[in-house]
């Protein structure tokens, strides 16, 4: 009986780790850079509720994964890292699919505003430091349905 009570107390005091699994539809996204094509599988979020949660509360993400935030119409956007446990590269993308700017290797849990330099149609979040490793730069072309609509 005492063992059961002790075990219950230990479990009650144990830290809770919150991990949010992907909930949005996953789609392919390709970036053309000086180092060639980089292919990612991205969760695409369109609704405000999904966009405001983003990658919060996740404790890891594979290097070929990311999240694409869809903003229509294009607008000036600022992100932050509130409740985000993993460092990210935040890539702001214009309506033409060109990278506007990159907030690289952002600080987890920071409330610092990370703005786009112009009106962004989309924002891509990938693991921190990956942009530099892959040679991604402003002006590189991003291919996805929100930038390359079928006509």
N, C-alpha and C positions, 0 to 999 in steps of 0.2 A: 504494500500500500504506500509506504514512504517513498519507494522508488518511483512509483507512478506519479505521485505528487511532485517530487523533485524534477522528474522529466517534464512534466507539464509546466513547471516554473521556468525551467531552462528554455523550453520551446517558446514560451510567451515572451521571454526577454531577448530572444534571438533577433538580429536585425532582419528586416524585410528588404529583399532586393526586388525592385520592380523592373521587369523587362517587358517592353511592348513589342509584340510581333507585328510584322507587316500587316496592314489592314487594307491598303489601297491596291488597285490593280497594278501589276508589274508589267512594264513595257520596255522594249529595247531603246537605247539612246546611244548615238555615236558622236564623238567629237573628233574633228579633223585638226591635227596639230602638226607642228614641224617634225615630230617624231612618228607621225603616221596616225592611223585611226585607233581611237580608244573606245571600246564598247562597254557599256554599263547596262545592267538591268535595274530600272528605277521604278519606285512606287510613284505614281502620279496623283497629286492631290489638287482638286479643283475648288472644293467648298471651303468657306472661311473656317469652319470648325476644324477640318482636317489640316488646313494651312497653319492655324494657330497652334496646333499640337506638334506638327512636324515630327522630328526625331527625338522629341523629349522622352526622357525616362529609359532610353535604350542604353544598354551597356556595351554593345559592340555592333559592328557592321562589316560585312565582307568587303574586300577592296574592289570588287566588280559590281557593287551595289550602290544605290544612292536614292535620293528623293528629289523629284521634280515638282516644284510649285508652279501652278498655272495661274497667271494673272492676266485677265482679259477684261478691259482694255489694258495695254501697257501703262505702267505708272512708276513713279519713283517709289522705291521700297527700302525699308531698313529692317534688318533682322537683329536678333540678339540670341544669346545662348542660355537663357533662363531654363532651368531644369533639363539641360542637355549635358549628358555625362561624358560624351566622347568628343574630342577635338574634331572640328570639321573644316573643310574648305567650302566657302559659300560663293558660288559662281553666279553672277548676275548676267542675264542673257537678253539681248534686245529682240524686237519683233522679227528682225531678219535672221535670227539664229546666231548672231555674232556675240561672242563674249564681250561684255562691257567692262567688267572688272571682277577681281577675285579677292575676297577676304580670306587670306590663307591662315591655316593652322590656328583657328580661333580658340579662345580659352573657354573650357567647359564652365558652365554655370555663370558666366559673365553677363552683366546687364548692359555692357557697352553697346551702343547702336552701331550697326555695320551697314552703311547705306550703299545703294547703287549709285553710279556716277551719272546715270541718265534713266530714262524710262525703260523698265524691264518688262518683258513679256513672260519671262520665266526665271526661276531661281533653282539652281541645282546644288544640292548638298552631297558631298562625298567625304570620305575620310580625310582628316587633317594631314597635310603634307603631301597628299597624292598629286595635287596639281603641279607642284614643283618637280616631283619625281617623273611625271609624265610629260613635262614641258608645256603644260597648258598656259596660254597667254591671252590677254585681250586681243580680239580680232579673230581668234580661232572660231571655226564654224561648228555649231551644234546641230545635229540632225535628229528631229523627233517630229511627230505629227503636229504639235502645236506651233512649230516654226516652219514646217514644210507641209502645209495642208494639201490634200489631194484635190485636184481641180477637175 
